[in-house]
Amino acid sequence: MGITNDDVVVIQKGKNPGEPCCITVNCPDKTGLGCDICRIVLDFGLYITKGDVSTDGIWCYIVLWVVPQSSSLILRWSNLKNRLVSVCPSCIVSFYLDQSSTHSTSSPVYLLKFFSVDRKGLLHDVTQVLCELELTIQRVKVMTTPDGRVLDLFFITDNMELLHTKKRQDETLEQLHAVLGESCISCELQLAGPEYECPQGISSPSPEVAEELFGYELSDKEIRSQALSPDMSKLKKASVTVDNSLSPAHTLLQIHCADHKGLLYDIMRTLKDCNIQIAYGRFSPNSMDYRDLDLFIQQKDGKKIVDLEKQSALCSRLKVEMLHPLRVIIANRGPDTELLVANPVELSGNGRPRVFYDVTLALKSLGICIFSAEIGRYSTSESDHEWEKNIDGLIYSLFLSINPPILSINPSNRWFIPQMPQT
């Protein structure tokens, strides 16, 4: 007897159009499994409407109700199931081996290089194709020539682990040629060489910029230099409370905050990085653009969180990650306008899914051309307390060809919303 891969992850589609699909995960437990699942769901462009998590420390049962974030989204349900199964501990070996010993080998990095006539929205259109093909962008170098042509270098990995095959490479090039059209001059795909291992990278930000991009302390000056819409006041409110009176073995964590794209992933990522285990959790449906979560948690040693300093540190960390899942700065670099976007990276090294996709989509919708773009990793060894992870994040540096719009985080499933300048 035993449970098969077909039973580990079960996906039931809604009976009628628009109804949520139900994803059930039934497998051995491990710390951070909820984070891994939420990351994959977000990577596939799905929004979690509600969910339940239950575990006895050995076996885990997760139920998520999801809907596509876009009606035009192309979903490959079989691929989603395979990705979810890949992060679940093996049902056979988990009882005999230390679960921490399971690991996945790093995927080979490929270089996608194309030379094309430039146009508005080109970078996003290419990024969208790569996302639909389940190719993850690790690094980007975009250069526009004075004669209106663009040379783009994408360092990518394949979530399906098939990019070494001719069929998969041909499929990728065909879809890129389809979106580039007659403007494509050349397009090549090959294994990345030393240029990936020893990248030139973007220059390190100044201490002031790094603090604004990656600072973990909440300040009274939340709005900073950005002009915000009236709805933005919702994003500045988050409640995280700790209760040890309801369970003899678990700490109850109650969260109330404004909803945004990837909210559950942000919470799960934070708990995973803090080595917090979830015994039971319920994610309530969106109500008036707010979400409520009840999580019964333990420390890695199986004990409740009774230390007041640890409680305060965890609550503060969760608030920061919920209020600032993505950090944005618009700066002038001489005659150029630079848009700096940063997001934290998990301790495991995984970055937030679809950030580059969402940033380029926002700029495309605003009709703004990007004449230069780079992705780099920033890290420092600073650590303030036991649960404060080292600052580690991805920085997206985009140089825009016109004066910047006013951008802000949107509480309803988009990263940015344009704001009309005040007159």
N, C-alpha and C positions, 0 to 999 in steps of 0.2 A: 504494500500500500504506500501511497505517497501522492503528493500534489504535483501536477504537471505544469509546464509553462503556460498552457492554455488556461489553467485555473489561477495562476499567480496574478494575472491582470485580466480583468473582464471589462469590456467596453460595451455598454448598451446605449444605442442611439435613441434619441427621442422619437416617440411615435408620430408626432406631428412637426412640421417645419417650425423652427423657432424654439422648440422645447429643449431643455438642457439634456446633454448626454451624461450618463452615469459611468464613472470610472471606479472600479473596485480593485483594490490591491490587497492580496492576502498572502503574506510571506513572513519569514523570520524577521525579527526586529533588529535594528541597528541605530545608533545615534546619528541623527542627521538624515534619516530616510525621508522624512516629510519635506525637508529642504530640497533634496535631490528630485523628488517627484514634482514639487511645485516649480522648480527650475525648468524641467522638461515640458510641463504643461504651458508655462509662459513662453518657452522657446517655440512651441507649435502655434502660438498666437491664440491661445484659449484663455478664457476668463473663468475663474472659479466663483460660482454663485453661492455655494454653500458646501460644507463638508463635515465629516466626522472622522476622528482618529481614536483608536483604542488599542492598547497593548498591555500585556502582562509582563513585559520585559524580555520575553522570549519570542513571542509571536505577535505580529502586528496586523491590524485590519483597518484599512483606510477606504473611505468612500468620498468621492468628490463629484459634484455636479458642475459641468462646464458648458460654456457656450462660446462660439467663435467671436473674437473681438471685431471682426469685419465680415460683412456678408460676402465679400469677394474672395475670402480666404480659401486657398486650396488645401484641404486636409487629407492626409494619407493616414487613415486610422490604423492600418496594419503596422506602419512605421512607428507611430506613436506607441503602440502596444509593445513593439520590440524594444524601443528605447526605455520604456518603463520597466520592462522585465530585466534589462541589462543592469539597472541600479539596485535591484532587489537581491538580497543575499540568497545564495543557493539553499534550496530546501534540504539538500542532502548533506553538504559539508558543514553547514553552520552549527550543527550540534556537536561536531567533533573538533572543529578548528576554531581558533580565535577569529572572530569576525573582522577584526582590524587587519588581519593578514591578507584579506581579499583586496585586490587592487587591479586596476585596469592599466594596461600599457598605454603610453602616450601615442596618439595618432600621428602618422607622418604628416609633415607640413608641405603643402603644394603652393607653387607660385602661379597665380593667374595674372597674366600681363596682357593688356590690350591698349591699342593706339587708335584713337577715334577723333572725329570732329566733335567739338564740344557743343553742348546744348543744355538748357535748363532742365533740371531733374534727372540728368544722365546718371549721376552717382547713385541716386536712390533707386532708379530702375534696375541697375546692375545689382545693388544690394538686395532688392526684393527677389530677383531671380535666385541669388545665392541662398536666401532664407528658404524659399520654396523648395530648393533642391536639398535642404538640410545640410548646407555647408556653413561652417562656422568661421567667421572672419577673425583671425588672430592679430593681424596687423595690416595697415593700409598706408600706401604712399600715393598721393594724387598730385600730379603736376600739370599745369596748363601752360602751353607755349604762347608766345605773343601773337602767333598767327591763328589762334582760336582752335587749337587742337589739344588733346589731353592724353597724357600717358598715365595709366592707372596700374598700380601694383597691389594685388590682393594676396596676402599670405593666408591660406585657408586650410582647414581640416575637414574631414568628411565624417559626419555623425553615423553614416551607414557603413563606413570602413570599406568602401568599394571604389574609391577614386583611383586605385592602381589598375583597375580594369579598363580596357578600351571602350566598352559599352558605356560605362559611367562617364568617362572623359568626353566621349562623343556627345552624350546627352547634355552635359554641361555646356560645351562649346556651341551646340545647336541652339540651346535656349538663349545663350548670350548673343549669338548672331541675330536671333529673332528680335530681341529687344533693341540691339544697337542698329540694326537695319543697314542701309547703304552708307551710313556715317562711319561704319567700322572699317578701319584700314588694315589692322592685323589683330589677331587674338591667339594667345599661346597659353598652354597649361603644362607644367612640368614640376618635378620635385624641387623643392626649395634647396638652395645651396648655402654656402657660407654667409650669404647676404642676410639670411634670417638669423643665424646664430650670432652674428656680430653686426647688428643693425646700427645705423647712425642714430636713429631715434629722435624724438623731439627733445629740445633742451629742457632741463629741469626747471620747474616753475620757481619763482622767487618765494622766500619764506612766507610773505604775506599772502600770495596767491595760493600756496600750498595749504596754508591754514584755513583759508576760506573754502577751498575745495574739499579738504579731508578732515577739517577740525571736528572733533567729536563733542565739543562742549556746546550746549545750548546757550545762546546769548539773548539779551533783551532786544538786540538789533536784528531780529529775524528777517526783516524785509531786505536788509542790506541795500544794495544800489538798484535793485530791480523794481520797476513799477508793476504793481499787482492789480489784478481785477478784483471786484467785490467778492467773488466766490473764493478768492484765495484765503480769506479769513478763516474758512473752514479748515484749511490745511494746517493752520497754526494751532489747532486744538487737538490734543491727544491725551487720553487718560489711561494710565497703567497702574493697577493696584495689586497688592500682594496680600493674600489671606492664608494663614496657617491653621485656622480654627475648624475648617470643614472636613479635613482629612487627617488621619493620624500618620500617614506615610508620604503625603504629597502636599506641595504648595500650590495653591490656586492662584493663577495669574489671569486677571481680568483686563481686557484691552478694549477701549472704545476710541475710535478715530475715524477721520474722513477716509473714504475709499479712494484708491488710486490703482493704476495698473501695476500689478506685481506686489500688492500689499502683503499677501500671504507668504510670498517668497521672501520678502524683506524680513518678516517676523521669523520665519523658519530659519533663514540664513543666520540671523543674529543668534538665535538659540543654539544652532549647530556650532557656531564659532565659539560660543561660551560653554560648550560641552554640557548643555542642558538636555535632558531626556523628557519626552512628552509621554505620559501614561494615558491620558485621555484629553481629547480636545474637540471642541465644536465651533465651527465657523458659521455664524448666523448670516442669512441673506442680507443683501444691501437694503438698508432702510433710510430713506431721505439722504442718500449719498454717504451714509455712515455704516461702519461694520463693527460688530461686537464679537469678541472671541473669549472663550473660557477655556483655559489650558491648565490641566493638573500636571505639574512638572516635578522633577527631581534633579539633583546634581548627579554627576557621573558616578559618584560613590553610592548612589541609591538613597541619599538622605535629603530631607527637606532643606529649604533655604531659610535658615533662622537668623543668620547674621544680618543685622540691619544695614551695615555698609554694603554687603553683597546685594541685598535687596535693592538698595538705592542705586547702586551701580548698574544693575540689570535693567531697572526701570528707565534710568536715564539713557542707557544705550539703546533700548528699544524705541524710545521717543525720538532720538536723533535719527535712527534708521527709517522710522516711519515718516517723519517730517521732512527729511532730506535724503530720499533714496537716490536722487540725482542732483548734482551740484552744477550750476551754470554761471559763467562769468563772461561778459562781453567787454573786450578791451581794445583800445586803439594801439596799433603798432605802427607808428608813423602814418603813412597814407593808407595803411591797410586796417581792416576791421577783423579782429580775431574772436571767434566764439570758442571758448573752452568749456567742455562738458566732461565731468568726471563721475565715476561710480565706484563704490568699494568692490573689492574682490574677496571671495571666500578664502578662508585659510587653505582650503584644498587647491586653490588656484583658479577655480572657475569664475568667470566674469558674468555679469548680468546679461541675460539674453536680449537681443534685439535693440540694444541702445543705439548703435550706429544706424540701424534701420529707422528708428523713430526720429532721430535727429535729422537725418536726411529727408525724411517724409515731411517734417515740419517746415524745413527750409524750402522744399519743393512747393508745398502748398502756399507759401508766401511769395513764390516767384523769385527766390534769391539764388544766385549762382555761387557755387563753391569753386574757387580756382586753385585751392590747395588744401589738402587734408592729411592728417597723420594720426596714428594711434600709438600711444606709448604707455609704458607701465611705470608708475611712481611708487616708491616704497621707502620707508624709514623704520628704524628700529625703536622708535619711541614707544613707551608703554607706561601708562599711569597707574594701573592697578591690575589685579589678577585677571579680570575678565576683559580688559581693554586690549584688543588684538593690535598688532603692529599695523601702522598705517600702510595699506597696500591697495592700490586702485588703478584703474585705467583712465587715461586722459585722452580725450578726443579733441584735437586742435584743428579747427576749420577756419580758413581765411575766406571772407565773404567779399563779393565784388561790389556791394553797395553798402550804404549806411545800415546799421543793424536795426531790425525791428525790436520791439519790446517783447520779450519772451518770458513765460512763466510756466510752472508746472500746473497741469490741469488735474482736478480731482476726479475726472471721469474718463479713465482709460486712455488718456493721451498724455504724452510727456509735456508738450508745449501747446500754448494757445497764443495767437497773436493779440496784441493789445494796441488799440489805436492811441497815438500820442495825444497827450492833453494839449488843448489849444487855449 
